[in-house]
Amino acid sequence: FNMGLVMFENSQFADAEDEEEYQKQRFGEVNAKEVESSSSTTFDPPLYIQRYSKVVELCRSLLVTSVADLGCAELTLFQYFKNMGTITNIVSVDLDKRLLETHARRTRPLMVDFMDRRDI
């Protein structure tokens, strides 16, 4: 199958202070830790796993062959897609080049991928 990683350079901000100012304008003065500590809702299983499961379920039921994961971060959803027999093209896109480079190893095939070939 075909797979691509796309990295966009975020040139919108001249430096970290500009980005910080943008975040304050967009989200106000509240930081993520304050929001996290004030939340009392707990999901079981975690919400991100529920989202991934629903996406995979929909892709299977619709026999999807190509997927674009926008905002892929650690390429977690990619690992679900690469094991689906119907998907032949995956494009993973994220703004954080360093994060993609760190997790690019997740796109490499495993030994088991060669041991159990499937007809496509």
N, C-alpha and C positions, 0 to 999 in steps of 0.2 A: 504494500500500500504506500501511498505518497504522504509525506508529512512535511510541514514547513513551520519554521519559527520566524516570526516577524517582530523586529524590535523598532520602536519609534523613539527617536531622540526627543526628549521633552525640552524644547528650546524656548518655551513660553516664559520662563523665569530667568532673570540675569544671575541671581544668586539665591542662597537659601532664605535670606530675609524676605525677598520678593515672594517666594513660594509661601512662606509663613504668613505674610500679610494677606495673600490670596485666600489661604485656608481660613483665616479669621473672618474675612469678608463673606466667604461662602458658608461657613458653619458657625460663625459667631465665636465667642470667647470660650465656649465649652470645649474641653478636650476629650479625647476618647476614653480616658480612664474615669473621668467623672461620669460619663454616660454609662459606662460599663458597671460602675459600682452602684448606680441608682436603679439599675434594671433588676427585677426579681423574677423574670420569666425564664424558665429553664426548659429546654427542648430535649426529648429523649426519643430517638437518637438525635444528635445535634442537627440543627437546621441545615447546615451545608450538606450533610449526608442525605437528608431528605430531598434537597434540591437536586443533587447529583443523581439520586435514584429516579426521580421523576423525569429528568432529562433523558437518561438512559432508557427508561420505559417508553417514553414517547418516540425516541429514535428507533427502537426495536419495532414498535407497533406500526410506524410509518415507513419502515424499511429504508431509512436514510442512508445515503451512500457518501455524502460529503458533509463535513462539519467545520465550522469556524468558531473557535473558542476565544472570544474577545475578553481581555482581562484575565488571561489564564494563570497568572501569578506562578505558583509552584508546579504547574502542569498536572495537577491532581486529576482533573476531569479527563485529560488525555489518557491516563492509565485505564479508565473505564472504556473509553472509545477504542483503544487499540486492541482490546479483546473481543470486540463485536465483529462478527463475520461479515456483516453487510457494509460496514464503513471502510471505504478504500482511500479516502482523502481527508486529511486532518490539517487544519491550519490553526496554529496557536499564536495569539497576538497579545503583547503586553507592552506598556510604556517603560517598565523597569528592566533595562538591558542586563544589569548585574544579576537580577533575580533569575532571568531566563538562562543566562550563562551558567549560573550555579546549579540549576535543576535540569539542564539539557540532557544529562545522563539518563533521565527517565524516559527519553524518547528512544534510547537504544534497545534493540531486541534482546530478549533474554534467551538462554539456552533452550528453554521449554518452547519458545516460539518456533524453533527449527525442528523440534522433535515431533510436534503435533501439527503438521501442515493441514490447512483447510482449503477447500476448493472455493475460488472466488469467481 
